[in-house]
Every structure is written in structure tokens, then in C-alpha cells.
Amino acid sequence: MTKSRTRPVVTHIVSGDLWAGAEAQVVNLCRALSSSSEISLTAVVFNDGLLHEKLVELGIPVLLADEKVFGPSRIIQKIVTHCRSVDSTIIHTHGFKENVLGIIGKELARVPYSVRTVHGNPETKFTLRDSHKWLVRMLDILLGRYRQHAVIAVSSQLEQTLSPLFPGKVHKVFNFVDVHEIRERWSRPGRHTQQKVRIGIVGRLVRVKRVDLFIETIALLNKQGVNSTGVIVGSGPLKGQLTRLSKNLEIENKIEFAGFINPALEEIRNLDLLMMPSDHEGLPMTLLEAMALGVPVVAHNVGGIPELLDNGTLGYLVTDHNPQGYADAVKQCLDASPTDCDQRVARGLERLLDRFDINSNGKHYLNIYTSLSGTAT
């Protein structure tokens, strides 16, 4: 019997072992499409936690295939059973592990179509020395090339990187936020005086986020006469090492480890400046949120960041990836006139609403789904 294409069922496959930009984007996407009359949404999540909770709150059917309890083969079985029970039309995967398990489940359940979103560059480089990881990466690419029907890149940089790997399948759809809701719910207080500046970083405490560089920049700024406090929002395995670094630099009284905060907007709204010194990024959700609130941004000139900041007209891009490079950009930002700051905020909001808002970009995903399933109107 041929499946009906009148209302395709899209099943998201996502790990949910942590809460970061990719997980926030999955929730934003499901929220944007949960009320659509053109598709139905379901999800399979591999871990109990914040992502699982938020998807359940949206009222869509969610299966918890807990990887702390089940191995890969059992998770695949659960994906197959779920997809058959909801009559999935499209599986949408998010991440290496999710791609592999989700595509195998798709094949076994005979789900017609599969899509993946690539949320960022790999956090580590895979080489033949890491044979297991290299093989998984190669399997991931082959499955995407031959068994998936669309690959979604969240920035132009990712689109350029992915197009040779997945010829003819790459679609660019920017990450997005609900700009109006953020501004209404998280109104920003007035700026602090320049005599005491609150600079923040938001992200997991892992190597790629370069929180060490953030702490070194705060130390240098204070040494150069900028009275600044560094606020670190996030948790992770490097906290002990980073705490020791702040003590070694004798600025432990200038660094606040705020821990994991959900939503991070609670802290972002209180910042005078957001710093993003990551070695690489896709299209950071935190950066979108900061721009929606009008918080100035100093960020590394990599990945999708320059595209979002309009090559530096809406923020301060750093090419010299060292403490002095970031300190110089921070001082340039702090020395800007109120008029210049207001103009950057206004142009940033206009750009967000034009390219990175929930309404327009949610429709881009919907168009991909309905085009694949043959239900486009």
C-alpha cells in the first residue's frame, strides 16, 4: 500500500546528551512547525534531559531511546518501531551518531526520505591515527551522500564545505530565533558605566570554545586599565583547569563562574559585551540571542560569524586570535559612541528579522519537507 503524502510525518533523531546550540535550534525548529497544518512532527531522543523535556512540552510525540540503557542495535530497533508506529515520511537527523543510527533505522523501517542538518564544523579533526573515529566519519559521509535526500547547512561557510561532499543535496537555511519574543521577554537594563564593564562568554567548558583565551583577555584588559569582570556561563570538563588559570593570573576576583543557566538570556541581558573566541563555529545561537537583545559582540572571524555580523559592520571581528587581539577589539567596542552603538543595534535587528527570524526560516524547512514528500502546494 502506498503511503499517503497529504500530511507527511517528520521524525527528528537527536541525542540530547547536552544542551548547546544544536539542541536549541532543534527546539526552535519544532516550535516553529508544531502548529503547521502541512506536516506532523515526532522525535526520537537518545538522552533524558532538557531537550527531551522541551520537546515533550511542545506536545509532539517523543520517544526516549535512552543510550545509557540501550546499545546502538537496540536504539536502531526503537527508531524502527517508532517510525512504523507513526508512519514516518521523513527522518531528520542531527549529528554524527544520529545520522548513522537514524539512517540505518530509516532503511529498516522503509521510511521514504531522510534529511540532516549540519549545525557546525567537527570539533576535532579525524585522521587515520584515530581509526575508529575516522571510519565513523567516513560512514557518516557515505550514508549522507547515498541514503539521504537533503543536507541543510546553517551558514554559507558550511554550505561551501559540504557541497563537494554531498553534491546537489545541500540547502542553506540559517539558524534562527524568535526575535520579537526575546526582546519582549528579556528586556535589557541600561549599560553599566565604563568604569566597570561586564564581559561574558556562553558555552560548554571545552577546548574549542577557548574559555582560556577569554580569561587571558580579561586579565590583559585589567592590566591595561579596563576594569572588567569576566562572566563564564556554562559547565564542562575544563572548569577545574580554568579556575586554576584565573588564580595563576591573579584575577580570580574578576572571574565569575556562573555555571549552566537556562535560558542563558537571563545572563546575556546583563552583559555590556559578549565575547566569542571559539576556534571555530557554525552559526552560534548565543550570538543571535545577543544581537536580538542589542548586546555588543566581539567574536573570532571564523565560520558563520562574519556572515551574521555582516563582515564586522554589526559587531567586532577578531583576526588576531590571541589575548591582545581580543583586548584591542573590546576597547574599540567600549570606546564607540552611543550613537554608533545604537546604529549597530538597529541594523543588527533589521538583519535578524530579514534573515534569521523564526517565521521565515521555519518556512524554509517546511518547503524542503513538502518538496521531498511531494506535498508542496
N, C-alpha and C positions, 0 to 999 in steps of 0.2 A: 504494500500500500504506500502511495506517495504522501510524504508529509505535507501538511498544509503550510503555505507561505503567507497566510493572511496576517499572522501576528508572530513573527519569529521570536524564539526564546534565546536570549543571550546569557550564557553561564560564564561568570568570571572565575578564574582559577588564580588564587593569590595566597601567599604564605601567611602573612600576618604575624611573623615572629617578632617583629619590632614595629615601631611607629615612626615613619620618616616620610619624605616627600612622595614616594611612590604610593604608599598606603593612603596618604591624604588625598592624592589625586584619584585613586580608585573610589574613595568615598564621594568625592566631589562629582565624579562621573556618574556613579549610581544615583546620587541625589538628583542630578540634572535630568536623568532619564527615567526615574522611578515612576513619574506620573504620566509618561508618554503613552498614548493610545496605540502607537505603532509597533512597539516591542514589549516583551516581558523580560524581566531580569531575575536571575538566580545567581548564587555564588557557592563555591567550594573553598573553604579556608582551612589552612593546614595547622593553625595555632589558635588557641583561645587567647583573647586579649582585646585591646582597644579596637582594632579593625573589625574583628568579629562582632563586638558589641555595637559598633556604629552601623554596620550593615544590617544587623537584626533590627535596630531602631528604625531603619528606613522601611521596614515592613516587607522586605523581599525574602523569598525562601533561601535560607543559608544552611549548608551542610558543613559541620565541623568534622574534618578528617584529620584528627589530631596526630601530628607526626611524632609526638612524644609517646604515643601509644602504638601507632601503626607504622610499619615499614613501607617502603616505596610500592611494593606489589599490592599491599592491602589498600593503600591510598588510591592507586590506579583503579582497583576494583570498586572503591566507593565512588570515584568520579564516574565510572561507567554506569553504576546503579543509579546515581543521581541524574545523570544526563538522560537515561532511558525513562526515568520516572517523570521528568518534567518535559520530555520530548524536545531536548535542546536542538536548536538550529545552528547556533554559533558558539564555539568556545573561545573565550578571550583570556589569554594568559599574560601574566605579569612577572617576569623574572626567569632566570635560567632553569631553576628546579621546576618551576611551574610550567615552563614551556615543555620540558621533556615529559613530565608526568601527565600534563594536560593533553598533549598531542597523542601520546600512546592511548590515553583514555578515550579521546575523540575517535581514534581509529577503531578501537574495540566496540565502542557504543554506536559507531556508524553515524556520528554527527557530521552533517554535510560540510560545514565551514569552520575555519579557525583563524583567529586574529591574535596578534601580540602587540603590546605596547612596550617599546624600549624607553625606559624612564631616564637612563643616563649611561655614561660610559662605564665599562667594567672597572671596579675599584682596584683590581690588581691585574697585572699583565700575565697572561698564561703562556708558558714556554714548555718545551718538551721535557725540561727537567721536572716540571710538575705534571707528570704524565697523566694522572687521574683527572686533574682539573682541565688539562688541555683536551683530553678525549671528550669530557663532558661539554666543553665549549664547542668542539668540532661537531658533536652530535646535535647540539642546540642549533648551530648554523644550518646543518643539513636538513633537520626537521623543519626549520622555518622556511628554507628555500623550496623544499619539495612537498611539504604536507600542510603548510599554512597558506592562506589566501591574501592576507594583508598584514603589513608591518607598519606600525604607527610610530613615528619619530616625534619627540616633543620639542625639538629645536631644529634649526637649519643645519647646525653643525652635525647633529646626529643623522639628519636626512642625508647629508653628503657622505658620512661614514658608512651608513647602512645600505645605500643604493647599490654599490657594487656587490655586496653580499647577498642581497635579495632583489635581483633585477626585476623591475616592473611592478613591484609589490609595495613600495614604500609610499606612505602618505604622511604628510606633515600636519600634525594637529598640536598646537601649543598647549601646555599645561594651563590651567585656568582656576580662577577663584570667583566667588560671588562678591564683586567689588562693593556693591551697594550695601549688602548685609554687613560686611566687615566694617565699613565706615559708620553705619548706624549703630552697631552693637559695641564697637570698640573705639569710641571717640577718643582722640588723643589729647592729653593735657598739654599745657604750654611747655615750651622748651625750657630746660634748665639754663642757668646762667653759664656763660662760657668759662667762669672761674671753676666750675665743677661739672665735668662732662661725663655722661653715662653712655658707654660704648658696649654694644652687645654682639655676641655670636650665638647662633642657634644651630644645633646639630648633634649628632652622635659623637661621643668622645672616642673617635677612631682616627687612624693616621691620616686618611685622605682629607679630613676636614681641617687639618693644620691648626688645631687649637693651640699648639705650642707656639706657632708663629703669631697668633693673636696675643698670647701672654707676653711674648717678647716685644711686641709692638706697644702694648700698654706700658711696659717697663721703660721703653725708649721715650715714649711721649712724656711720661712723668719726669724723666731725667732731663728732657728738653723744655720743661716748664709748663707743660699742658697737664693740669690737674684732672686726671681722668680715672674713672673706675671701670674695670672690665667685668661684664656680666656674662657668665657662661651658662647658657640654657641647654641642658641635655645631660645624658648619662652615658656611660660606656666603660670599656675596659681600661682606658688610659687615665682615669681620674686620679689614681694614686701618683702616677708619673707626672701629671700636670700640676698637681698640688705641690709636689716636691720642686718642680720648676719655678713656681711662683715664690716659694720660700727661698730658693737659691738666688733668685733675682731680687730678693728683699722687697717684694711688693705684695705679700700675702694679704695685707690690709687694703690693697687696691683691687683685689680679685674676688668676685662673688661667684661661688659655685651654686647656682640656683637649682640644679637638678632638672629632671624631666618635668615639664609643665605642659598641661593640655587644657586649652589650646595655648600655644606659645604666644599668641596675640596678647595675652594678659601681660606679658613682659615686654614684647616688642613695642607696644604703645607707650611705654615709659622710657624708651631709649631716645637719646639725642642722635644716635647714629648706629647703623647696623654694619658690621664688618663681615666679609665673606672671603676668607683667604684659602679656600679649598684648592687642592692641587688640580682638580677638575670637577665639573658639574654638568648636569643635563640642563634643565630649566628649573631652578630652585623654587619650590613653593614658598619658602620663607621670604625670598626676595619679592615675589608677587605680593605677599601679605604686607611687607614693609612699605612697598610702593603704594598700596591701597590706603595705608594709614598716613602717608606723607612723611615717612621716616627716611632721612638721607641714607644713602648706601655707598660704601666703599668696598669694592669687590675685585677679585682676580679676573684678569681679562682672558677668560677661558670659556669653552663650552657655549651654552646658550646665554650666558650672562651679558656679553656685549650686545647681542640681539635685543634682549629685553631692555637694556639701558640705552638703546639707540646709539650705540658706539660711544657712550660717555656723555651724551647731552643730558641724560636724565639721572646720572649718578657719576661716581668717580671710579674709573677703571685703573687697575694697577698692573703694570707690566713687569716692574722690578719686584719679583716675588721674594721679598725679604723685609725685615722689620723697618728699615729706613724707607723703603718704597711705600709701605702702608702708612707709616707715620707722616710722610710728606702729603699723601692723599688726604688723610684725616685732617691735617692742619689746613689744607686748601679748602676742604669742606667747611670747617669751623670758621674760617675767615670770610666765607661768602656772605654777601649782603642779604638781609631779609628779603629784599625784592627778588634777588636771584634764586633764593631758596623757594619762595612762593611760586615763581615761574616754573621751576623744575617740577614741583609737586603737581601743578596744574597740567603740565604737559605729560607727566607720568600717568596721571589719572585718565587723561584722554587716550593715551596709548593702551592702557589696561582695558578700558571699555571697548576699544576698537579691535584688539587682537587677543586679549587674554581673559575675557569675561565668560562666565558660566553659560550664558544663553547662547552666544554664537558658537562657541567651541563644542558645547554639548550637541548641537545640531550637526556638526561635522562628523562626530562619531555615529550619530543616528543615520546619517546619509551613507556611511560606509557599511553599516549593518544592513540597511534595507537594500542597498545596491547588490551586496553579495547574495542576499536571500531572494532577490527578485521581487521584493515587495515595494520598491521605491515608487512613489506617486509622481 
